[in-house]
Amino acid sequence: MAKEQNKNTVSDLPKYIKDLLVETPSAITKLCALWDGLTAETQVKILLEIKAGRYSCYFTDKIYVKAVKSHNPYVRYLGAKNLSFGESSSDEVNAVERLIKEDTNNLVKYSLYENECRFLPPSAMKDNPLEPDTFFKLPHQARLAVVRSLSGCGKDIVEVVRYAIDNCLKNDTLAEDELFDILLDYLNKPEFRSHYETERYSYDGYGEYLKGKDVATLWGLVTKVPKSCSYVLIKFLPVSAGLSNNIPGNIVNKLDNWQLENLLDRDDIELQELRKKIFWEYVDYNQEEKDNDKSWRKSMLLGAAISHSFRLSYDDFAKILSKPEKQKIKILNELTNANDLELCIYEAIHDVMFKSNVDMFSWEYAEFAKYPFERRLKKLKDYQLKKELLGLKLYRLANQVMPWKGKRYELTEKLEFLKEHVVEGDTWKTFIAFSDAWPKKNFKELYKHLPGIDEVESDSSEDKDSILNYEKMKIMFALELSSLKSEIGRIKFLMYAVIALIIILLISK
């Protein structure tokens, strides 16, 4: 029994304590005797251990009752929230209910609200704590205890928030900060995320439909709650839930720049068209405008827009390179904050900024393009990795043949067919032309003649083929050498035999 219970350990308790986590009267008595001398940290670990294990109420109730009488408020809270009160509970357990209600610490005192909601949906309780009028009559810490215990109930929370907007905030009976706390304690917890995440193999279609409806309704609160509270919804609401796969479009269109900035800063939010729209608005924005605050705000929104799920085509990048030098460098500097551009674009950003003389720091800012380059290189796999490595090799070839600055190199004989595609005076357009002209046939034969990529150690299939061929050659050489040694051995044996025969003949004479 002890072995079975100890399988679910979640902490690094010492062995002498783990040996007491056994459902026997003597073990429980010893653990209770030891309890008061333990640190709060050890007591918390024990409570987490027994919650994760397979223990009966006979064992856990005695430990939880002991925890409720602890000097540490958090230990008392953990004990209180895990106790069950009622007719089926022991007199010892029911006796501590009064201690909890009279506790001087609000976390402990109102843990009973959190306790009750764990076993019944609020709507099934005698006094539904999520009925708006009842909810807002509770002290603030009690309200937080109620929402802390919820995983679903999105529809009920929406009603609570709407009631707060229409009544409590208007009557000054609820502060914005308190509504902020309620939303934060409800949304920012694993239980909420796991409840509303889409189940790929769910057979409960109606349940999945209700999940999607709940989350869509919660998104609808973004434009209704005070702006400070909208941050919590924007930051923590899932993009998809149940049968719903996207944020309602009418919500996104109503967000201001500050709200959009927080939304687009999430790495799970795609909205690629919106991200590109914001970027090109920034590119076409009058860079000489003297409103520094407005310019800073646009830069912050741009940073969020390009941070994730933002990509540029080769023609898009060519358009940026056609801008006046000062504006171009400023845009390229912003693009060093993007995480999803192609490898060749990151390298081009570095090269253009490095050669620029717009200001004395351009070459230093160019180094920032190396960081997203390295991150993306580590992240890429399979087809996308091969595709971008080819693009990077072709870009490096273009930069050799038609460099941004410096000495030009001639194409090798095998790549001579690309000569007619060189665009005089334009590295990037030369690269685009090379990409378009790169043949689909004889790919492997020509690929090995492209510039190498020192940052990658045999990541492409061609490099792996080369290594494989090299290994085969080594094996063949070893076999041939072994065969040669064997042949030499036989020749030596014959020579020794002939010499011995000659000696025998000479002696016999």
N, C-alpha and C positions, 0 to 999 in steps of 0.2 A: 504493500500500500504506500509506504513512504517513497519507494522508488518511483511509483507511478505519479504521485503528487509532485515530486521534485523535478519531473521531466519538464514542466512548464516554467522553469525559473526565468525571471526577467532581470534579476539583479545579481550583484556580486557579493551576496551575503557570505559571511564566514561559515565554515562547516558546522561549528558548534551551535549556530543558530538554525541552520537548515535542518539539522538533526532533530530540532524541536518542532518543526512544521509537520507534525504527524498527528493524526486524529486518535490520540489516546489521552485519557485523563491525566496521566503523569506528565506527558509532553506539554499539554495545555497549561497545567499548573506551574511547571518550570518556566515556560515562556512568560506567563503573567507575572511570576516572581521576578524575572529578569527585566521586565518591561521598563519600569521607572528608572532604571540605571542606564538605559540605552540613550544614545543621542537621537535628536529629532530626525536626522538623516537616516539612521538605521531603522527607526520606527516606520518611516515612510516606505523604505525598501521592503520591510516585512508586509506592510499593508498592500503594496503593489504585488508582492509575491503571492499572497493568498488570494488576491482578486484574480490573478492569472491562472491559478491552480484549480484543481478539482476538489474543493473542500465543501463539506456540508455546513449547514447553519449551526450545528452543534459546535463546530470548531470556530468558524468565523465570527459568530455573534460574541463569543467570549473575548476575542481579540478586539473587535470593534468597540465593545463596551469599555474595554480598558483604554482604547485610543480616545474615546470621547472624554475621558477624565485626565487626558494628558495636559501638560503645561503649555504645549505649543498649539496655537490656534489652527494651523494648517493640518496637524495630525488629528486634532479634534474634528475638523471638517471632513477629512477622509473617512474617519470612523462613522460620523453621523450620516453622511450621504449614502453609505452602504448598508445601513441597518434598515430592517423592515419592521414596522410597528403595526399592531393589531391584535385580534383575538388569537391568532395562531402563534404569536410571538411569546416568548417566555416573560415572566414577571420582571426578571432582571433587565431585559431589553426595554420593555415598556416603561420601566422606572426612569431610564435615562432620557426619555423624550422631554421631560420637564427641564432637565439640565440643559438640553440643546436649545429649547425655546427661551431660556433665561440667560443664555450665554452672552457675555459682554461684547464678543466679536461678531460683527454682522455676517461675515462669511459663514460662520458656524450656525448662528441664530436662524438664518434663512435657508440653510441647507435642506430643511424639510420640504421646501417647495421643489427643490431640485430632486429630492428623493422621491416624492410622490409622482412626478411627471415621468420618471423612468419606467414606471410599471403600467400606467394608464395614459391614453391620449387625453389631453386637457379637456376635450369636449365630453369625455365620458365621466368626468369628475363631478361631484355634487356641486361644488362652487368652481366652475370653469375659470382657471386663472388667466386664460387667454381671451375671455370675454372682455372687450375693451374697457368698459366702465369699471369692472372688477380689477383688471390689470393695473390701471392707473391710480387706483386707490391704495395699492401696495407701496411700501417704501421702495426706493430705487434699488437697493441691494436685493430685495426680494424679487423685483421684476427681472433683474439680471439672473438670479437663480433659476427662474422659470424658463427663460430663453436658453440658458446654458444647457438645459437638459434636453432640448428639442433637437431632433435630426431633420424631420420633415416639417409638416404644418405650415408650409409656405403661405397658403391661403389665409390662415389665421393671423400670421404676422403682418400680411398686407392690410388686413382689416384693422389691426392694432395701430399700424403706422398711419393709415388714413385718418383714424380717429384722433391720433395725436396732432396731425396737421390741421384738421378742421376745428379741433376744440382746445387741446392742451397748450399748444404753442401760441394760439391766439389769445388764450386767457392767462398766459404766463404761469401756468401750473406745471409746465415741463420746460426745462432748458434744452437748447439745441445739443449741448454736450451730453445730456442724458439720453436723448434719442440716438445720438452717435454711438454711445456705449451699448445700447440695446441692440442695434444693428450689428455692431462689431462682435459682441458675444454670441450672437445667433449665427452669423455667417462665417466667421474665421475660426472654424474648428473642423477636425477630420470627420466627425460624425455627419456634419452637413454635406461635406463634399462626397463622402461615400454614399449617402442616401440618394443624392441627385445625379450621380454620374450615370451615364448611359450603360445599361446592361446589354451586352451584345447578344446574349442568348436567353433573354427573358421571354417567358411564355405569358406574362401578364401584360397584354397589350394596353388594356385600359389603365393599369397602374402606371405604365410608361407614359401614356398620354397625359395623365394627371400630373406627373412629375414635370413634363415639359410645360404644361399650362401654369403650374406654380411658379416656375422660374421666369417664364415670360411675364407674368404678372408682377413679380418682384422687380424685373428690369423696368417695368412701367413706372415704378416709384422714383426712378432716377431724376426725372424732370419735375417731380412734385415735392420732394423733400428739400429742406434747406441745402444750399450748395455744399456746405461742409459735410453733411450727412451723405450726400451723393457719392462722395469719395469712397465710402465703405462699400456701397453697392457696386460701383464701377470696378473696384479693386478685387472683390472676392466672389461676385456672382459668376457661376459657370457659363461658358459660351453655349454649350449644348447640355441638354438634360432630357431624359426620356426620349420622346419622339420629336423634340425640338432641337434643331441643329445650329441655329444662328441667333444672334441678338436681333430683336425686332428692329427692322429698318427705320421705322418712324422715330425710334428712340435715338439712334445714332445721329440722325439729321438735326435733332434739337439740342445737341450738346454744344457748349461753348468751348473755346480753345483750351481752357484749363482742364475741363472734363475730358476732352479728346486726348490731351497730353497724357493723362493718367490711364485712359483706356488703351491707347496705342503703345504704351510702355510695357504692356503685358506680352509675354512671348507666345501665349496661346491664342492671341487675337490676330487673325489674318487681315481681313479688310484691305486687300492689296490695292484695289482701285483707289480707295480713300487715301492710302499712304502715298501713292504716286501723285495724286491730285495735290496734296499738301506740298510735296517736294517740288513740283513744277511751279506752283504758285510762289514758292520761295525763290526759285531760280529766276523767275520773271519779275520778282519784287524789286522795286527801286532801291538798290543797295546804298545809294547816297542819301536816302531820307534821314533827317536829323533827329527823329523821334527815337531816342535810345531805348526807352522802355518798350515801345512797340517792336523795335528791331530785336530786342532781347527775347521778348515773348514769342516772336515768330521763330527764333532760333531754338527755343526750348521745345516748341511744338514740332519743329522739323526733326530734332534729335529723337523724339519719341516715335515719329512716323517712320524714320528710316532704321530704327533700332532692330526691328524684327520683320520678317516676311516682306522685305522690300528688295526688289531686284531691278536692275537696269539692263536693257538690251544694248548691244554694241552700238547701234545707231543712237540710242539715248545718250550714251557716253560721248559719242562724237559731237552731239549737240552741245554738251557741256564744254567740251574742249574748244568749241568755236566762240565761246564768250570772251569778252575782253580779259586781259591777263589778270588784273586785280580781282575781278568778280569770279573768274574761273578758279583761282587759287583758294578763294574763300569757300566756294562750293565744295571743292575737293577736300578741303580741311574738314568740312562738316561730314563728308562721306566716310571719313576714317572711323566714324562712330557706327556705321552700318555693319551688320553682322552676317548678311546673307548675299553679298555680291559675289561674283565669280572671281576666282583666283587671279586671272589675267587683269581684271579691272583694278584689284587692289595693287597689283604690281605697277600698273600704269599710273595710278594715283601717286604712288611713291616716286616714280621716275619723273613725272611732270613737275611735282612739287620740289624735288631735289635739284632740278636744273633751273628752277625759277629764281629770278632776281627781284621779285615784287617787294620783299622785305628781307631783312637780315636773318629772320628765323624760319624762312620757308623750308630750307633744307632740314632743319631740326624737326619741324612739324611732319615732314615726309616720313619720318621713322614711325609715326603713329599708325601708318597704314600696314606696317608689318604685323601688328598684334592681331587684328581681325583675320589677316592672311593665315597666320599660324593656327588660330582657333578653327577656321573653316577647313584647313587642310587636315586637321585631326578628326573633324566631324564627318568628312565626306567618305562615302563607301560605294563600292560596286560601280554601276554604270555612270553615276554622276561624277565619281572620282576620275574615272577614265576620260570622260568628256572634258572635265575642267583641266586635267593634266595636259591633254592634247591642246586645248586652248592656250594654256600657259606656255607650252613649247612653241607654238606658232607665234605667240606674241614676242617671245624672246628672239625668235628667228627674225621677225620683222624689225625688232629693235637693233639687231646686228646689221641688217641690210640697209635700213633707213632709220638710224638712231635719232632720238630726240636731240642729242648733242654728242659730238665726238666723232671718232673714226668709223668709217663705213667698211663692212666686210662683204666679200663676194659670196654668192651662193655656191655651194658645192655642186659637183657635176650631177649628182643624183637629184638635187633639188632645183636644177636649172630651169625646169618647166615653170617655176614660180616667178621668174624674172620679169615676164610681161605683166605681172600683177602688182609690181612695185609702184606705189603712188609717190611721186617725187615730193620731198619736203613734208610728208605726213606719215608719221609712224603708225598711228592708230588706224588710218584708212588702209595702209599697207597690210596691217594685221587682218582687218575685215576682209580684204581681197584675198589674202592667203587662206583664210578660213573658208571662204566660198569656193575657192579653187582646189582645196585639199581633196585629193581623189578618194573615192570610197573603195576602189580596187587597189591592189598592191599595198594595202595599208601597212602591213607588218614590215614589208621590205623597205618602205620609205621612212617609217616611224623612227627607226634607229639612227637616221641621219639628222634628226632634229636636235636642237640644243638639249643638254641634260638638265635635270632638276636635282640639285644637291640636297634640297630640303626633304626629298622623298627617297627612301631606301627601298628600291625595287617594288614600288606599289603597283605599277602598271603590269598588265598581263604580258606585255612584250618584254619587260625587264625580267619578269619571272621566267619566261621562255628562255631568255638568254642564260640565266643562271642554271636552269634545268639542262640546257645543252652543254654548258660548261661542266656541270657535274657528270653528265654522261661521258664527256670527253675524258674526264679524270678517271672514271671507272674503266673505260676502254683502254686508256694508257696503262693503268695498273694491271689489267688482264694481259695486255701485250707484253708488259715488262716481266710479268710472272712466267708467261710462256717462253720468253727469251731466256730467262734464267734457267728454266727447265731444259731448254735446248742446249745451253752452254754446259749445263751439268752432264748431259749425255755425251757431248763431245769430249769433255774432260775425262769421263769414264773410259771412252774408247781409246783416248790417247794413252792413259795409264795402262790399259790392257795391252796395247801394242808395245809400249816400252817394256813391260814385264815379259812379254813373249820374246822380244829381242834379247833381253838379258838371259832368259832361260836357254835360248839357242846358243848364245855365246858360251855359256857355262858348259853346255853339253859337248861342245867341240873340244 
